[in-house]
Amino acid sequence: MRPLLSALLLIVLLGFRPANTPANELDGTWLPIKQEFSGTALPPASFEKESLVISNSTYVFTAESVDKGEARYADGKMDIYGKEGVNAGKHFTAIYKLEDGQLYICYNLKGDAYPESFDTKGKPLHFLSVFKKG
């Protein structure tokens, strides 16, 4: 499950750019500072070696393995498409926001609908990751 979450996070972060956010704000290396799955905070040791690199609409997420893909995004919503790695061929939906220099991404790992908020409590397939630029 951890490789899936890590891969999903990478895909989301690297593959999207909001229509109203300049490319230079999202492009670069992002490091997770908080992660939450179904309302439960994950320990920092579980994500301390992860990174997300975003360049235009492509991403590279590094965790236990490396995932690469692309994302389509607009108006705070994303569609993430895995191209290489454990999530190759998978589609995930997410919402995102860039606030105070931090990137918030909340994923629906089922991919059937966009999360309604950044709260994952009581939502077994929702995953939140908060990043800062590295």
Residue pairs with C-beta under 8 A, 6 or more apart in sequence:
2 46
2 63
2 64
3 63
3 64
3 65
3 86
4 86
4 87
4 109
5 35
5 37
5 109
5 127
6 47
6 50
6 61
6 63
6 64
6 65
6 67
7 61
7 63
7 65
7 67
7 82
7 85
7 86
7 87
8 80
8 87
8 92
8 107
8 109
8 127
9 32
9 35
9 50
9 52
9 61
9 63
9 105
9 107
9 127
9 129
10 50
10 52
10 59
10 60
10 61
10 62
10 63
10 67
10 69
11 59
11 61
11 67
11 69
11 71
11 80
11 81
11 82
11 87
11 92
12 59
12 71
12 78
12 80
12 92
12 94
12 96
12 105
12 107
12 129
13 30
13 52
13 54
13 59
13 61
13 103
13 105
13 129
13 131
14 52
14 53
14 54
14 55
14 58
14 59
14 60
14 61
14 68
14 69
14 71
15 54
15 57
15 58
15 59
15 69
15 70
15 71
15 72
15 73
15 78
15 80
15 81
16 26
16 54
16 57
16 59
16 71
16 72
16 73
16 78
16 80
16 94
16 96
17 23
17 26
17 54
17 56
17 57
17 71
17 73
18 26
18 73
18 74
18 75
18 76
18 96
18 98
19 73
19 74
19 75
21 98
23 56
25 98
26 54
26 98
26 103
27 54
27 55
27 56
28 53
28 54
28 133
28 134
29 51
29 52
29 53
29 133
29 134
30 51
30 52
30 53
30 54
30 103
30 131
30 132
30 133
30 134
31 50
31 51
31 52
31 131
31 132
31 133
31 134
32 47
32 50
32 52
32 129
32 130
32 131
33 102
33 130
33 131
33 132
34 41
34 128
34 129
34 130
35 41
35 42
35 46
35 47
35 127
35 128
35 129
35 130
36 42
36 120
36 127
36 128
36 129
37 120
37 126
37 127
37 128
38 120
38 121
38 122
38 123
38 124
38 125
38 126
38 127
39 119
39 120
39 121
39 122
39 123
47 63
47 129
49 62
49 63
50 61
50 62
50 63
51 61
51 62
51 134
52 59
52 60
52 61
52 62
52 131
53 59
53 60
53 61
53 62
57 70
57 71
57 72
58 68
58 69
58 70
59 67
59 68
59 69
59 70
59 71
60 66
60 67
60 68
61 67
61 68
61 85
65 85
65 86
66 84
66 85
67 82
67 84
67 85
67 86
67 87
68 82
68 83
68 84
68 85
69 80
69 81
69 82
69 83
69 84
69 85
69 87
69 88
70 80
70 81
70 83
71 78
71 79
71 80
71 81
72 78
72 79
72 81
73 79
73 96
76 95
76 96
76 97
77 93
77 94
77 95
77 96
77 114
78 93
78 94
78 95
78 96
78 105
79 91
79 92
79 93
80 91
80 92
80 93
80 94
80 107
81 90
81 91
82 88
82 89
82 90
82 91
82 92
90 111
91 111
92 107
92 108
92 109
92 111
93 107
93 108
93 111
93 112
93 113
93 114
93 115
94 105
94 106
94 107
94 108
94 114
94 115
95 105
95 106
95 114
95 115
95 117
95 118
96 103
96 104
96 105
96 106
97 103
97 104
97 118
98 104
101 132
101 133
102 130
102 131
102 132
103 130
103 131
103 132
104 118
104 128
104 129
104 130
104 131
105 128
105 129
105 130
105 131
106 115
106 117
106 118
106 120
106 126
106 127
106 128
107 115
107 126
107 127
107 128
107 129
108 114
108 115
108 125
108 126
109 125
109 126
109 127
110 125
115 123
115 126
118 128
120 126
120 127
120 128
